[in-house]
Amino acid sequence: MKEREQSVTIDPDRPMDILDAACPSRDVFVDLADKWALLMLASLRERGVQRYSELQRSLGGISRRMLSQTLRTLERDGLVLRSVTPEASPPLVLYGLTDLGGEIADETRALCVWTEKRAAHVHAARVAYDRRHGSDQGV
């Protein structure tokens, strides 16, 4: 698991710039740009609140370790809410989007739609690139 700063003081007079490695917005962007984070946000946006196993199935191919790590990161960032009903046997644990998480999930929807719409073009470009460069495996 990656190490994190305990707290960051944000200067309200300093403009945010994700291209500046020292800017606090950079580490937030890096968390969000992770493929599993984006897929998890999309799944929670489309399917709503889910149990751990439902979320794992909906993401297809994610390991339990990566699922747990991504959930912890998104929960820490205030994007995912983990709720536990201890009275249930076994305890019922559900994951859903916070208001902030719903906001970013809605914002990234355009990326998901574009990807689904243009995936064939991207795959064709990869094939053409690999032919030009004498490779059938890509980069």
Beta strands, then each sheet from edge to edge (+ up, - down):
strand 1: 50-51
strand 2: 80-85
strand 3: 92-97
sheet 1: 1+ 3- 2+
end
